[in-house]
C-alpha cells in the first residue's frame, strides 16, 4: 500500500466555493496553511467563515483521494493488484478466509465509499471527537472539532466592532486546528487514526481482496 500512498501528493491545496478561504493539508490531515482573504466580508458573513473552512479542508481531502487514485492507476499499482494471484505466494496448501459479505465492486465504487467516509456519518457517536479553541468572550474566537476521519466543525466568532482581517482570522483557526490535531494524534483511546491515505488504502486493498474471493464466488 505504501507505493499507492507515495503516488499521491504530499500536500493538497483547495478552497471553499467562494474562494475566500484556502487551505493546504497533508495526507494525514495536518494543516500546513490556511489563508483567509482580507476581503472575506465581501463573500461571507461572520457565521459563514467556519463552514467555509470546513468545506475547504474537505475539498482538499477529496482532491487528495482523487489524485492518489489516479496516480495509483497510472503507475500500474491497480493493475498489479488486479493481477495478483495469492496462491503463487503461499508456500503450502492454504485456504484463505471466505468472507460472505464481499460483492463485486469497481475502483469507482470503492472511491465513492472512501469519499462517503470522509463526509462522515451523521448518526455516529461523538465519542472520539477532539475540540480545541482559542480566544475569549471579548476576543476573536475560533473553535475546531476533529474526529478520526477528519474535520467535523469550525466556528468563528468576531466581537462586535472588531475589524478582524483575514490574516488574524486565519491565525486563530490555525492555532485551534493544530491544538485539536495534537489531541487526536496523542489520544489513548486505542483506535487507529483514519486519514485520507488510510481510506484510499482501504479502497485499494479491497481490490486485492477480490482476488482472494473473486466476484464469481460472491454470495
C-alpha positions in Angstrom: 0.0 0.0 0.0 3.0 2.3 0.6 3.5 2.5 -3.2 0.0 3.8 -3.7 0.3 6.3 -0.9 3.6 7.7 -2.2 2.0 8.1 -5.6 -0.3 10.8 -4.3 0.7 14.4 -3.4 2.3 15.1 0.0 0.3 18.3 0.3 -3.0 19.2 -1.2 -4.4 22.7 -1.6 -8.1 23.6 -2.0 -10.6 26.4 -1.3 -14.2 26.8 -0.4 -16.9 27.6 -3.0 -16.4 31.3 -2.7 -12.6 31.3 -2.9 -12.4 33.3 0.3 -10.8 30.5 2.3 -7.9 28.4 1.1 -6.1 25.6 2.9 -3.2 23.2 2.4 -3.3 19.9 4.3 -1.1 16.8 4.4 -2.1 13.2 3.7 -2.5 12.6 7.5 -4.8 15.7 7.9 -2.2 18.1 9.3 -2.9 21.7 8.4 0.1 23.3 6.7 -1.5 26.6 5.8 -4.8 28.5 5.9 -5.4 31.7 4.1 -8.5 33.9 4.6 -9.0 36.7 2.1 -8.7 40.2 3.5 -11.9 40.9 1.6 -13.7 37.9 3.2 -16.6 40.0 4.2 -17.5 40.5 0.5 -18.2 36.8 0.2 -19.1 35.6 3.6 -20.8 36.8 6.7 -19.2 36.1 10.1 -21.1 32.9 10.6 -20.0 31.6 7.2 -16.3 31.6 7.9 -16.2 28.4 9.9 -18.3 26.4 7.4 -16.2 27.8 4.6 -13.0 26.5 6.3 -14.6 23.0 6.8 -15.6 22.9 3.1 -12.1 23.9 2.0 -10.5 21.1 4.2 -12.9 18.5 2.9 -12.3 19.6 -0.7 -8.6 19.2 -0.1 -9.1 15.7 1.4 -11.3 14.7 -1.6 -8.8 16.1 -4.0 -6.0 14.1 -2.5 -8.1 10.9 -2.7 -8.9 11.5 -6.3 -5.2 12.4 -7.2 -3.9 9.3 -5.3 -6.4 7.1 -7.1 -5.4 8.5 -10.5 -1.7 8.1 -9.7 -2.1 4.6 -8.5 -3.9 3.6 -11.7 -1.4 5.4 -13.9 1.7 3.9 -12.3 0.3 0.4 -12.6 -0.4 -0.2 -8.9 -4.1 -1.0 -9.5 -3.2 -3.3 -12.5 -0.7 -5.2 -10.4 -3.2 -5.7 -7.6 -5.8 -6.9 -10.0 -3.3 -9.4 -11.5 -2.3 -10.6 -8.0 -2.5 -14.4 -7.6 -2.4 -15.2 -3.9 -1.8 -18.9 -4.5 1.6 -18.2 -6.0 2.7 -16.5 -2.8 1.6 -19.4 -0.4 4.4 -22.0 0.2 1.9 -24.7 1.3 -1.7 -25.5 0.7 -3.7 -22.7 2.3 -7.4 -22.0 2.2 -7.8 -18.2 2.7 -10.9 -16.9 4.5 -14.1 -16.9 2.5 -15.9 -13.8 3.7 -19.5 -13.9 2.7 -20.0 -10.1 2.6 -17.8 -9.4 -0.4 -19.6 -8.2 -3.5 -18.2 -7.3 -6.9 -17.0 -3.7 -6.8 -15.2 -1.4 -9.1 -12.5 1.1 -8.3 -15.1 3.9 -8.8 -17.3 2.3 -6.2 -14.5 1.9 -3.7 -13.5 5.6 -4.2 -17.1 6.6 -3.6 -17.1 4.6 -0.4 -14.0 6.4 0.8 -15.5 9.8 -0.1 -18.6 8.9 2.0 -16.4 8.0 4.9 -14.7 11.4 4.6 -18.1 13.1 4.7 -18.9 11.3 8.0 -21.9 9.6 9.2 -24.4 11.9 11.0 -25.6 9.1 13.2 -22.1 8.4 14.5 -21.4 8.9 18.2 -19.5 12.0 19.2 -17.1 9.8 21.2 -13.6 10.2 19.7 -14.1 13.8 18.8 -11.4 16.4 19.6 -12.2 20.0 20.1 -9.9 23.0 20.8 -10.5 26.7 20.8 -8.6 30.0 21.1 -9.8 33.4 22.2 -12.3 34.5 24.8 -15.6 36.2 25.1 -14.4 39.6 24.0 -11.7 38.3 21.7 -11.6 36.8 18.2 -12.7 33.2 18.9 -12.1 30.1 16.8 -13.1 26.5 17.6 -12.3 23.3 15.7 -13.7 19.8 16.2 -11.9 16.8 14.6 -12.6 13.1 14.7 -10.7 10.1 13.4 -11.9 10.7 9.9 -11.0 14.4 9.7 -12.7 17.7 10.3 -16.2 17.9 11.9 -16.8 21.5 12.6 -15.3 25.0 12.7 -16.8 28.0 14.5 -15.5 31.6 14.3 -16.8 34.4 16.4 -15.8 38.1 16.0 -16.7 40.6 18.7 -19.0 43.4 17.8 -17.0 46.3 16.4 -13.7 44.4 15.9 -12.1 44.9 12.5 -10.7 41.4 12.0 -8.6 41.0 8.9 -8.1 37.7 7.1 -4.7 37.1 8.5 -5.8 37.4 12.0 -8.8 35.1 11.4 -6.5 32.5 9.7 -4.1 32.6 12.7 -6.9 31.8 15.1 -8.2 29.0 13.0 -4.8 27.5 12.5 -4.0 27.6 16.2 -7.2 25.9 17.2 -6.9 23.3 14.5 -3.3 22.5 15.5 -4.4 22.0 19.1 -7.3 19.7 18.1 -4.9 17.8 15.7 -2.4 17.2 18.5 -5.2 15.9 20.7 -6.2 13.5 18.0 -2.7 12.0 17.4 -1.9 11.7 21.1 -5.2 10.2 22.1 -5.1 7.0 24.1 -8.4 5.6 23.2 -6.9 2.7 21.3 -8.3 3.5 18.0 -6.1 3.8 15.0 -6.2 7.1 13.1 -8.2 7.1 9.8 -6.6 9.5 7.4 -7.4 10.1 3.7 -4.3 7.9 2.9 -5.8 5.2 5.1 -9.1 5.4 3.3 -7.6 5.2 -0.2 -5.5 2.3 1.1 -8.7 0.5 2.2 -10.2 1.0 -1.3 -7.1 -0.4 -3.0 -6.9 -3.3 -0.5 -10.5 -4.2 -1.3 -9.5 -4.7 -4.9 -6.8 -7.1 -3.8 -9.3 -8.9 -1.5 -11.4 -9.6 -4.6 -8.6 -11.7 -5.9 -8.9 -13.9 -2.7 -12.6 -14.2 -3.1 -13.4 -13.4 -6.8 -16.7 -11.9 -7.9 -17.8 -15.2 -9.4 -17.9 -16.7 -6.0 -19.5 -13.7 -4.3 -22.5 -14.6 -2.2 
